[in-house]
């Protein structure tokens, strides 16, 4: 099997699975319980928090465990905008944010916020001057993702956040860093970024756990209600086993990040050249995109047909964000690309477990697909 859909999810590594199992079976008490084994569970939870916080460049009391990156984005975007509603009635975001941010923006528009989207150009780039020009005295929140999940565009959120604060220091700045966490150098926090979302299952951790950084002193209005877990921001019994698994995944990813980045840069560049050599191909990922993602279109062929052809060869890729459930690509649509390009899009996404041979086999299979499949 050649698995090349790691932006959707990665395989859980054995050390992570072992860590989860150990906590599930040996440290099963509720971290909020007041007896000894509950206290031991609480200590394990805080140890995991310290590990994740260090990797994010935050202090442990700025990091909250969540059920996913999506939940973290919801808490930050809805909570950040609503907390500023008394004076801020506008929200700015890039036009290719993840659905968990985009759908929050739609919900905020129904609450009376004016939402401005800065659309990517046909090369997948965002005009930063246009984004900054949209920030004013009534801008409650700006959301800018670090790595686009469909085409791999890299945005310098650290610099963007700092410049936003120069325009309006009260504006909340949120970064969705789910695809960039422990793959790219982490944006420095405290430089203007108020909140940042990450997730475990993009780095060989378990699905069902993420984390949210909230800068000290940053005001969020509560979105969820219940007990006092996670300082009441994300109430509900903590998923200790998955938090421990997240921490183990963080340790492993941090140790190999630089080496993996260099390896995948070489593989991604080689695949880009091989795909470009095929007939009627458009590369949708920008130059200098994340080495973890390559998006391209075989014009004249439907994505679904290509994906099933590749699946028969046990090669697994996607047509875009897994959260879109097969819907037309949100990012490529935002780029205003022709219908044929969108319908023929393929997203390849790598992890440290992939090799140059995987990319070579994919390129050969795509060439075979063009020779054997009926052209639309």
C-alpha distance (Angstrom), angle and dihedral (degrees) to the residues before:
residue distance angle dihedral
X1 . . .
X2 3.80 . .
X3 3.79 108.6 .
X4 3.81 113.1 -164.3
X5 3.81 102.3 159.6
X6 3.79 98.8 89.7
X7 3.81 93.6 136.1
X8 3.81 85.9 67.2
X9 3.79 92.8 48.0
X10 3.78 140.0 -40.9
X11 3.78 129.9 -129.2
X12 3.79 111.8 -94.0
X13 3.80 107.8 -112.1
X14 3.81 119.5 -125.8
X15 3.83 95.2 -115.6
X16 3.81 88.9 53.1
X17 3.81 92.4 48.4
X18 3.80 89.1 49.1
X19 3.80 91.5 51.3
X20 3.81 91.4 50.0
X21 3.80 92.8 48.0
X22 3.80 92.7 48.2
X23 3.80 92.1 54.4
X24 3.80 93.7 42.8
X25 3.79 92.1 54.6
X26 3.81 104.8 29.1
X27 3.81 106.9 26.2
X28 3.78 100.3 36.6
X29 3.81 101.5 138.3
X30 3.79 123.0 116.0
X31 3.84 108.5 -97.1
X32 3.82 88.8 -137.6
X33 3.81 94.3 57.6
X34 3.79 115.9 111.8
X35 3.80 99.4 -138.7
X36 3.79 129.3 87.1
X37 3.78 102.0 -88.0
X38 3.80 89.4 46.0
X39 3.78 88.6 54.3
X40 3.81 90.0 51.2
X41 3.80 89.3 52.5
X42 3.80 89.8 50.6
X43 3.80 90.2 52.2
X44 3.80 90.5 52.4
X45 3.78 90.2 49.6
X46 3.79 92.7 51.8
X47 3.80 91.6 46.4
X48 3.81 88.9 55.1
X49 3.80 90.1 47.4
X50 3.81 91.1 53.4
X51 3.80 91.1 52.0
X52 3.80 94.3 49.7
X53 3.81 92.7 42.5
X54 3.79 92.6 52.5
X55 3.81 90.9 52.1
X56 3.82 90.1 49.9
X57 3.80 91.9 48.5
X58 3.79 91.8 -116.7
X59 3.77 137.2 117.9
X60 3.82 115.8 -104.2
X61 3.80 93.4 -112.1
X62 3.83 88.8 59.7
X63 3.82 94.2 57.1
X64 3.81 125.0 83.1
X65 3.80 124.5 -173.0
X66 3.80 114.0 -128.6
X67 3.78 136.7 -178.7
X68 3.83 92.8 -106.1
X69 3.78 145.7 -24.1
X70 3.79 87.3 -90.0
X71 3.79 91.7 57.6
X72 3.80 90.7 47.2
X73 3.81 90.3 52.8
X74 3.81 91.1 49.5
X75 3.79 93.2 50.4
X76 3.80 91.9 49.2
X77 3.79 100.8 41.7
X78 3.80 100.2 39.6
X79 3.80 93.6 36.0
X80 3.79 94.3 45.2
X81 3.80 96.5 48.1
X82 3.80 96.1 42.9
X83 3.79 92.1 49.8
X84 3.83 88.3 60.4
X85 3.78 98.6 41.0
X86 3.81 93.1 110.2
X87 3.82 90.9 70.4
X88 3.82 106.5 6.6
X89 3.78 121.1 67.1
X90 3.81 101.8 163.6
X91 3.80 134.5 76.4
X92 3.81 126.6 -165.2
X93 3.79 126.3 -162.0
X94 3.77 140.6 155.4
X95 3.78 115.3 -92.4
X96 3.78 93.2 -121.0
X97 3.80 101.9 53.0
X98 3.81 119.1 141.6
X99 3.84 114.3 -86.3
X100 3.82 89.9 -107.4
X101 3.81 88.3 64.8
X102 3.79 97.6 34.1
X103 3.80 93.1 51.7
X104 3.81 90.5 48.9
X105 3.80 88.1 53.8
X106 3.80 90.0 52.5
X107 3.80 90.1 50.7
X108 3.81 90.5 49.9
X109 3.81 90.6 51.2
X110 3.81 88.1 57.6
X111 3.81 87.7 54.1
X112 3.78 91.6 56.7
X113 3.80 102.8 -90.4
X114 3.80 117.7 137.1
X115 3.82 106.2 -129.0
X116 3.82 120.9 -154.5
X117 3.81 118.8 -168.5
X118 3.80 120.5 -163.1
X119 3.77 104.0 -148.7
X120 3.81 122.8 -144.5
X121 3.78 117.5 -116.6
X122 3.81 121.9 -119.7
X123 3.79 89.3 -85.2
X124 3.78 91.2 58.2
X125 3.81 95.8 -108.6
X126 3.80 129.4 132.4
X127 3.81 120.7 -135.2
X128 3.79 99.7 -125.2
X129 3.80 93.1 -168.0
X130 3.80 89.6 55.8
X131 3.80 90.2 49.4
X132 3.80 92.9 49.9
X133 3.79 90.7 44.4
X134 3.80 88.5 59.3
X135 3.81 92.7 59.2
X136 3.80 115.2 94.7
X137 3.77 143.2 154.2
X138 3.83 91.5 -73.0
X139 3.83 96.8 48.3
X140 3.79 106.6 122.2
X141 3.80 97.9 -179.3
X142 3.80 143.2 4.6
X143 3.82 121.1 -161.9
X144 3.80 119.4 -161.4
X145 3.81 122.6 168.9
X146 3.80 119.4 -142.1
X147 3.83 99.1 -143.6
X148 3.79 121.1 17.2
X149 3.78 108.9 -125.6
X150 3.82 96.7 -142.5
X151 3.81 106.7 40.7
X152 3.79 103.3 12.4
X153 3.80 100.2 -119.4
X154 3.82 109.6 172.4
X155 3.80 117.3 -141.7
X156 3.80 123.9 -167.0
X157 3.78 93.9 -128.8
X158 3.77 92.6 169.1
X159 3.81 92.0 61.6
X160 3.80 93.4 38.4
X161 3.81 92.2 51.8
X162 3.79 92.4 49.3
X163 3.82 91.5 51.6
X164 3.81 91.5 47.6
X165 3.79 89.8 55.3
X166 3.81 89.5 51.6
X167 3.81 87.9 58.8
X168 3.82 97.0 41.4
X169 3.79 119.2 -0.9
X170 3.84 90.9 -167.9
X171 3.82 94.3 59.8
X172 3.80 113.0 108.3
X173 3.81 112.3 -127.0
X174 3.80 118.0 -156.4
X175 3.80 127.7 -171.5
X176 3.80 124.3 -163.0
X177 3.81 100.3 -151.7
X178 3.79 97.9 166.4
X179 3.82 94.2 119.7
X180 3.80 95.8 39.0
X181 3.80 102.7 45.5
X182 3.82 110.9 121.5
X183 3.79 90.2 -11.1
X184 3.79 98.6 77.7
X185 3.80 127.5 27.9
X186 3.80 106.7 -77.3
X187 3.82 117.1 -107.8
X188 3.77 109.0 -111.3
X189 3.76 109.7 -105.4
X190 3.77 120.8 -140.5
X191 3.81 89.0 43.5
X192 3.79 93.2 99.4
X193 3.80 102.5 -59.2
X194 3.80 108.6 119.5
X195 3.80 100.4 179.3
X196 3.80 134.1 15.2
X197 3.81 130.9 -175.7
X198 3.82 126.1 -149.1
X199 3.80 134.6 170.5
X200 3.80 137.2 -151.1
X201 3.78 102.8 -140.4
X202 3.80 94.6 65.7
X203 3.83 90.4 64.3
X204 3.83 101.2 45.2
X205 3.80 93.0 -81.5
X206 3.81 127.6 125.2
X207 3.79 124.4 -75.9
X208 3.77 114.0 -113.9
X209 3.79 101.9 51.6
X210 3.78 133.1 84.1
X211 3.76 138.1 149.5
X212 3.78 137.9 -128.3
X213 3.79 125.3 -151.6
X214 3.80 113.7 -148.8
X215 3.79 116.6 -174.9
X216 3.79 114.2 -123.6
X217 3.79 109.0 -93.9
X218 3.81 93.8 17.6
X219 3.79 111.2 135.6
X220 3.80 119.6 -132.7
X221 3.78 124.6 175.1
X222 3.79 110.8 -133.9
X223 3.78 115.9 -101.6
X224 3.82 97.3 178.1
X225 3.79 127.0 46.5
X226 3.78 133.5 -158.6
X227 3.78 133.4 81.1
X228 3.78 132.2 -1.9
X229 3.82 97.7 -93.4
X230 3.81 114.2 133.0
X231 3.79 87.4 15.5
X232 3.84 89.0 -61.7
X233 3.80 92.7 -68.5
X234 3.80 92.1 103.0
X235 3.82 105.3 18.1
X236 3.77 121.7 -168.9
X237 3.80 133.1 82.2
X238 3.78 108.3 -54.6
X239 3.80 119.0 -113.1
X240 3.79 94.0 -124.1
X241 3.79 96.3 173.5
X242 3.79 93.1 54.1
X243 3.80 91.9 42.8
X244 3.80 87.5 56.1
X245 3.79 89.7 47.7
X246 3.79 89.8 49.5
X247 3.80 90.2 52.7
X248 3.82 92.0 50.5
X249 3.81 90.4 49.4
X250 3.80 89.2 50.5
X251 3.80 91.8 52.3
X252 3.79 92.2 51.2
X253 3.81 95.6 43.9
X254 3.80 93.6 47.2
X255 3.79 91.2 53.2
X256 3.82 93.7 54.9
X257 3.82 104.0 29.4
X258 3.80 99.4 108.3
X259 3.80 94.2 43.8
X260 3.82 92.6 46.5
X261 3.80 92.9 48.3
X262 3.80 91.9 54.3
X263 3.81 93.1 46.2
X264 3.80 94.0 49.4
X265 3.80 93.0 45.1
X266 3.79 88.3 60.5
X267 3.80 93.5 45.0
X268 3.81 93.3 46.1
X269 3.82 93.2 49.4
X270 3.79 91.5 48.9
X271 3.80 92.9 49.4
X272 3.80 90.3 48.0
X273 3.81 89.6 56.0
X274 3.81 92.7 46.2
X275 3.79 93.4 49.1
X276 3.80 92.4 45.4
X277 3.80 88.3 57.8
X278 3.82 90.9 62.2
X279 3.80 121.8 91.9
X280 3.82 121.7 -91.4
X281 3.78 96.6 2.7
X282 3.79 128.6 151.1
X283 3.80 121.1 -166.0
X284 3.80 106.3 -141.1
X285 3.80 97.7 -176.5
X286 3.80 114.0 88.5
X287 3.77 124.1 -117.9
X288 3.81 112.4 -85.3
X289 3.79 90.6 23.1
X290 3.78 122.8 156.5
X291 3.82 109.9 -66.0
X292 3.79 87.7 -135.3
X293 3.83 93.7 69.4
X294 3.81 137.0 46.1
X295 3.81 120.7 176.2
X296 3.81 122.1 -171.8
X297 3.80 139.6 154.3
X298 3.78 129.7 -130.7
X299 3.78 96.3 -152.4
X300 3.78 113.6 -140.0
X301 3.80 94.7 30.7
X302 3.79 128.1 87.7
X303 3.80 117.1 -121.4
X304 3.79 92.4 -130.6
X305 3.81 91.6 54.4
X306 3.79 91.7 49.0
X307 3.81 92.8 47.3
X308 3.81 92.4 52.5
X309 3.81 91.3 46.3
X310 3.78 90.2 53.1
X311 3.80 92.1 44.0
X312 3.80 89.3 59.7
X313 3.79 86.1 60.7
X314 3.82 90.5 47.0
X315 3.79 92.0 -110.2
X316 3.80 112.1 134.8
X317 3.81 123.4 -159.1
X318 3.81 133.2 141.2
X319 3.77 141.4 -130.4
X320 3.81 94.2 -128.7
X321 3.78 141.5 -55.9
X322 3.80 114.0 7.4
X323 3.82 87.8 -143.3
X324 3.82 89.8 65.4
X325 3.83 92.0 66.5
X326 3.80 93.6 -142.0
X327 3.80 96.5 -43.8
X328 3.80 119.5 141.6
X329 3.81 111.4 -73.1
X330 3.79 110.6 -84.2
X331 3.81 92.7 -157.2
X332 3.80 97.8 46.7
X333 3.80 89.6 46.3
X334 3.81 89.6 51.6
X335 3.82 87.6 52.5
X336 3.85 87.7 57.5
X337 3.80 92.2 -127.5
X338 3.82 120.7 168.9
X339 3.78 118.5 -86.4
X340 3.79 93.4 -111.8
X341 3.80 91.4 55.0
X342 3.80 92.6 50.5
X343 3.80 93.9 45.6
X344 3.81 92.4 51.1
X345 3.81 97.9 45.4
X346 3.79 122.6 135.1
X347 3.81 124.5 -173.1
X348 3.78 117.3 -155.8
X349 3.79 115.5 -169.8
X350 3.78 126.5 -176.5
X351 3.78 139.3 -155.1
X352 3.77 133.3 -171.1
X353 3.81 87.9 -88.6
X354 3.81 93.1 67.1
X355 3.79 125.7 93.1
X356 3.78 139.0 -159.7
X357 3.80 87.3 -104.1
X358 3.82 90.0 60.4
X359 3.81 90.0 56.9
X360 3.80 91.2 45.4
X361 3.80 91.8 53.0
X362 3.80 90.6 49.0
X363 3.81 92.3 51.4
X364 3.80 91.2 50.6
X365 3.80 91.4 48.4
X366 3.81 91.5 50.7
X367 3.80 90.5 51.9
X368 3.81 89.1 50.5
X369 3.79 90.1 49.2
X370 3.79 90.5 56.1
X371 3.79 90.2 50.8
X372 3.80 97.1 47.6
X373 3.80 109.8 27.6
X374 3.79 121.8 84.9
X375 3.80 111.0 -104.1
X376 3.82 112.0 -123.7
